[in-house]
Amino acid sequence: MKVERKMKYIAVKETDVGISKKTNQDSLCVMQANTDFGQILMVIICDGMGGLSKGELASKEVVTAFTRWFNTELAYDLSNLSISEIGKKWERIVKQQNQKILEYGRRNILRIGTTFTGMLFINNQYLLVHVGDSRAYYMGDGIKRLTNDHTMVEREVRMGNMTEEEAKVDPRKSVLLQCVGAVDEVYPDIRFGNVNSGYYLLCSDGFRHKLSENEIFSAFSNLKYVNKDEMKKNLRYLIDLNMNRQEKDNISAIAIMAYL
């Protein structure tokens, strides 16, 4: 009988306040556990809205809620393992956090919000839950975006009213249609997939504004061996490249290597 080999994971994160902001409103989370089901990895990136008051409060609050789930509920959910059921639970947490942050903002006359892009790697499968314009990518033979931006310009591109090149320079490119804590209802994108060997990347919009997808891919395509230090070094290189190109937003990313 053939025994299925389980994926292993290495994850690194890097963040920088950037060249112009005084506060880093990005929040990142990397949590890993060894279980009877193999290695489990949870990675989350939340970008507090730069133009909104106390965006860092919203992003940290959402990360805290998922950290609590990982620490207190993961073991139970594993004993009744269904990645689709975990997906439904993650969706509920996002919606609960949306209401919590929204009500806090109304009580304190504040407009706060955050993007949410989170992945759970478990049992050679992944769960991806997404709201906003942070992104997730997979890099194997090439680079593939796994998320759709919940922005006005991406909606126009999908409807055929705008080209991707026009979207990159449109003044509305940062206008979000969905944001946790800033709208009455959020509708997270939920995706399931099989984990392939290679690299996964989660990043805030500040990380990729000044970079091409080919530049991101090139930074990781030459990493053929398991090397956490090199992964971190390459993330730092891309962040510095953004700042050299005068990116004004906070800049954050999480890189994950999946291997057998």
C-alpha atoms as one frame of an Amber mdcrd trajectory, in Angstrom:
protein
   0.000   0.000   0.000   1.389   3.374  -1.017   1.665   5.858   1.831   1.011
   9.455   0.831   3.883  11.714   1.779   2.918  14.878   3.597   4.041  18.315
   2.565   6.445  20.195   4.783   6.540  23.956   5.085   8.969  26.742   5.824
   7.555  30.246   6.250   9.258  33.611   6.743   7.832  37.096   7.091   9.149
  40.618   6.609   7.548  44.017   7.097   8.638  47.633   6.946   6.886  50.883
   7.797   8.232  52.326   4.523   9.644  55.710   3.646   6.788  58.042   4.535
   4.377  56.649   7.153   4.921  56.902  10.893   2.877  53.804  11.740   2.965
  50.299  10.310  -0.677  49.329   9.863   0.131  45.894   8.435  -0.237  42.869
  10.729   1.271  39.478   9.888   0.838  36.046  11.420   2.762  32.797  10.936
   1.769  29.812  13.105   2.878  26.217  12.650   2.123  22.910  14.358   3.225
  19.298  13.961   0.258  16.922  14.166  -0.779  13.378  13.286  -1.989  14.870
  10.011   1.451  16.270   9.248   2.651  19.843   9.432  -0.028  22.506   9.626
   0.725  26.094   8.745  -1.443  29.200   9.112  -0.319  32.444   7.478  -2.250
  35.713   7.491  -1.599  39.225   6.265  -3.881  42.150   7.123  -3.359  45.669
   5.783  -5.027  48.298   7.942  -6.488  50.967   5.728  -3.861  53.673   5.296
  -6.317  56.519   4.867  -8.498  55.465   7.777  -7.969  56.205  11.464  -6.261
  53.490  13.544  -5.946  51.001  10.726  -3.352  49.135  12.781  -6.020  48.467
  15.433  -8.273  46.747  12.889  -5.518  44.610  11.381  -4.209  43.464  14.774
  -7.718  42.664  16.005  -8.367  40.308  13.094  -4.990  38.592  13.447  -5.668
  38.143  17.179  -9.002  36.453  16.445  -7.382  33.906  14.132  -4.489  33.331
  16.504  -7.066  32.533  19.178  -8.746  30.029  16.828  -5.418  28.331  16.092
  -4.511  28.062  19.778  -7.902  27.000  21.160  -9.975  25.386  18.398  -7.594
  23.842  15.894  -7.127  20.612  17.882 -10.906  20.066  18.025 -11.335  20.895
  14.345  -8.598  18.406  13.465 -10.401  15.620  15.311 -13.383  16.264  13.011
 -11.200  17.049  10.030 -12.961  18.710   7.123 -11.181  21.538   5.410 -14.479
  22.720   3.957 -15.914  23.036   7.476 -12.837  24.962   8.583 -13.431  27.233
   5.597 -16.944  27.955   6.845 -15.569  28.684  10.322 -12.974  31.085   8.911
 -15.713  32.845   6.966 -17.726  33.254  10.186 -14.697  34.668  12.010 -14.148
  37.238   9.249 -17.806  38.260   9.335 -17.793  38.459  13.155 -14.691  40.634
  13.073 -16.299  42.857  10.465 -19.246  43.529  12.769 -17.037  43.977  15.830
 -14.742  46.496  14.160 -17.644  48.271  12.468 -19.461  48.710  15.781 -16.282
  49.896  17.512 -15.764  52.498  14.798 -19.336  53.751  15.080 -19.117  54.037
  18.886 -15.889  56.000  18.661 -16.736  57.966  15.494 -13.861  56.346  13.626
 -13.517  54.801  10.189 -11.262  51.783  10.509 -10.821  48.695   8.408  -8.411
  46.078   7.139  -7.840  43.695   4.297  -7.582  39.981   5.082  -5.702  37.319
   3.176  -5.156  34.062   5.036  -4.069  30.550   4.083  -4.185  27.301   6.022
  -1.979  24.478   4.761  -3.148  21.105   6.038  -3.081  17.503   4.866  -1.540
  18.441   1.463  -4.409  20.860   0.876  -4.827  24.564   1.371  -7.650  26.859
   2.375  -7.507  30.465   1.164  -9.846  33.167   2.513  -9.579  36.691   1.130
 -11.097  40.170   1.457  -9.560  43.316  -0.043  -6.458  43.916  -2.154  -3.695
  42.111  -0.348  -2.699  39.168  -2.517  -1.669  35.508  -2.563   0.543  34.003
  -5.266   1.871  30.556  -6.139   5.276  30.190  -7.762   6.202  26.934  -9.450
   7.260  26.957 -13.109   5.891  30.497 -13.208   3.926  32.859 -11.005   0.150
  32.648 -10.597  -2.092  34.978  -8.639  -4.551  33.100  -6.417  -6.692  36.068
  -5.354  -8.789  38.742  -7.029  -8.497  42.307  -5.773 -11.760  43.635  -4.369
 -11.160  47.018  -5.970 -13.130  49.242  -8.290 -10.528  49.002 -11.062 -10.287
  45.197 -10.971 -14.064  45.008 -11.265 -13.837  47.242 -14.332 -11.117  45.027
 -15.811 -13.211  41.877 -15.285 -16.194  43.594 -16.924 -14.062  44.524 -19.924
 -14.330  48.270 -19.324 -10.630  48.766 -18.627  -7.348  47.101 -19.514  -4.924
  45.882 -16.853  -2.434  48.547 -17.934  -5.072  51.256 -17.540  -5.957  49.895
 -14.112  -2.363  50.264 -12.893  -2.431  54.049 -13.378  -6.092  54.768 -12.688
  -6.488  57.130  -9.688  -9.162  54.789  -8.261  -6.815  51.781  -8.103  -6.816
  51.772  -4.293 -10.584  52.163  -3.853 -11.791  48.999  -2.143 -15.216  47.447
  -2.676 -14.759  45.168   0.353 -12.868  45.776   3.573 -13.209  44.106   6.996
 -14.696  46.605   9.426 -15.636  49.341   6.978 -18.744  47.932   5.262 -22.012
  46.541   6.596 -21.450  43.108   5.036 -18.339  41.336   3.789 -18.349  38.395
   1.407 -14.965  36.678   1.621 -13.620  34.751  -1.335 -13.036  31.151  -0.220
 -10.840  28.811  -2.209  -9.559  25.258  -1.694  -6.700  23.619  -3.541  -4.047
  20.931  -3.551  -0.648  22.067  -2.347   2.084  21.867  -4.969   5.801  21.987
  -4.294   7.147  25.496  -4.728   6.606  28.882  -3.136   3.486  30.649  -1.940
   3.531  34.365  -1.208   1.114  36.612   0.677   1.696  40.351   0.428   0.167
  43.741   1.126  -0.473  46.055  -1.803   2.534  48.142  -0.776   4.767  45.160
  -1.512   3.729  44.788  -5.142   2.878  48.298  -6.367   6.404  48.990  -7.599
   7.295  45.414  -8.575   6.384  43.306 -11.571   5.247  39.727 -11.097   8.346
  38.623 -13.015  10.579  40.411 -10.508   8.833  38.672  -7.624   9.137  35.302
  -9.363  12.804  35.826 -10.224  13.661  36.443  -6.576  12.470  32.939  -5.675
  12.924  30.876  -8.851  16.638  30.339  -8.182  16.055  29.000  -4.657  16.243
  25.272  -5.326  16.959  24.126  -1.787  15.295  24.506   1.577  16.923  27.658
   2.905  15.044  29.853   5.360  17.786  32.482   5.555  17.842  32.933   1.781
  14.056  33.217   1.665  14.162  35.971   4.277  17.024  37.681   2.496  15.102
  37.710  -0.782  11.992  39.149   0.874  14.144  41.901   2.347  15.662  42.566
  -1.070  12.212  43.020  -2.612  11.099  45.315   0.222  14.229  47.457  -0.191
  13.646  47.553  -3.940  10.151  48.912  -3.313  11.498  51.647  -1.041  14.209
  52.555  -3.542  11.398  53.055  -6.042   9.671  55.403  -3.590   6.771  53.204
  -2.498   5.007  55.240   0.191   2.861  52.537   1.793   3.771  49.990   4.464
   5.445  46.989   2.798   4.860  43.432   4.035   5.058  39.870   2.767   5.092
  36.237   3.908   6.887  33.603   1.828   6.152  29.888   2.203   8.139  27.030
   0.733   6.184  23.787   0.293   8.223  20.630  -0.267   8.128  16.868   0.194
